[in-house]
Amino acid sequence: MNVCEKFLKYVKVETTSNEDSETCPSTKTQLNLAKILVEELTVLGLEDISLDENGYVMATLKANTDKKIPTIGFISHMDTSPDMSGKDVKPRIIENYDGEDITLNESLKIKLSTKEYPSLKNYKGKDLIVTDGTTLLGADDKAGIAEIIEAMEYFIKHPEIEHGNIKIAFTPDEEIGRGSNKFDVDKFNADFGYTVDGGEIGELEYENFNAANAWLTINGNNIHPGSAKNKMLSAMEIAFEFDGMLPPDQRPQYTEEYEGFYHLVRMSGNVEQVKMVYILRDHDKELYNNKKDYFTNVANYLNNKYGKDTVEVDLRDMYFNMKEKIEPVKHIIDTAIEAMKLADVEPKIIPIRGGTDGARLSYMGLPCPNLFTGGHNFHGKYEYACIQSMEKSVETIINIIKLYANK
């Protein structure tokens, strides 16, 4: 199988993660893909293959030289986002794309529009993989898995090419922020790594958001509206008040590049009680801390106004900007840039407006920037991947390994 065939096989395995689950992996379906990958790695001839009780797959391509070469890791995640169904994915290849709108589903009148997604125009003449408009595709991050395995297969087929020890890992539950929770860095035993979990061709990322999640419980007092005067306290109205006190220009739809935001991702409830979930993000550590302080100050203000414990806040740090862990080993960025250029890929160094496993892993002692996969529009029905970009990702991984072997 080539990288495209591998990818098409993997996306047909449902691996949606579930943030409400307390198990690891959060869904048993992820283990179905994990077992397939273990079998493939075994057939390829990799060594030290393992699938642990938490759903983490690891393997080693052993060095074929006595030269002193750093041990490099490559990591992707198996789960897909719970934002949209990943069950019964029906991928379709559009060969020699004509640069026009793509009808994903005729009966449902779902189109991938060049007006809404102008980056499509960049792929005229290329081969694209799209959905049927009823699920996400799963390029995030099954494209990364396929690309890593394809690169390992290349070295197995070319034993004459020197390389050091190469470690690979496939993790569960990255999409719900737990991909690194039970990652055994000591067992992985790499000097540094790369997550293959980025987007369009050329992306190279080593800056990401500092991230916090906040769970709010707003407690009201429900009284029959006929006798509610001076007695009713509507949790819903307080919820609206809370959200309205957050800076309106610091919402995701109004921010870009290094600008942070407050984002209400879920809300449910009634007059008596409302549950809300927010995510807080910023690249700058000081601005990030200011956001957390402002958020809790709003809650304190409303508690002073309406009574103690009206607004209960559980605010937790999730991950931090990996930049400070990458800069001391900047050679891993320089090498990735050189590897892309050798593959005729123009590097695009951009900040991640989100996070990856690499952010947490970098703070766990495994510096881990992020490489492109060739996917676009992740987490939704308009997701697509370019086959030629996926092939360039494979070439970039191969070039990184070759460059370190020849330093």
Order of alpha helices (4+ residues) and beta strands (2+ residues): alpha-alpha-beta-beta-beta-beta-beta-beta-beta-alpha-beta-alpha-beta-beta-beta-alpha-beta-beta-alpha-beta-alpha-alpha-beta-alpha-beta-beta-beta-alpha
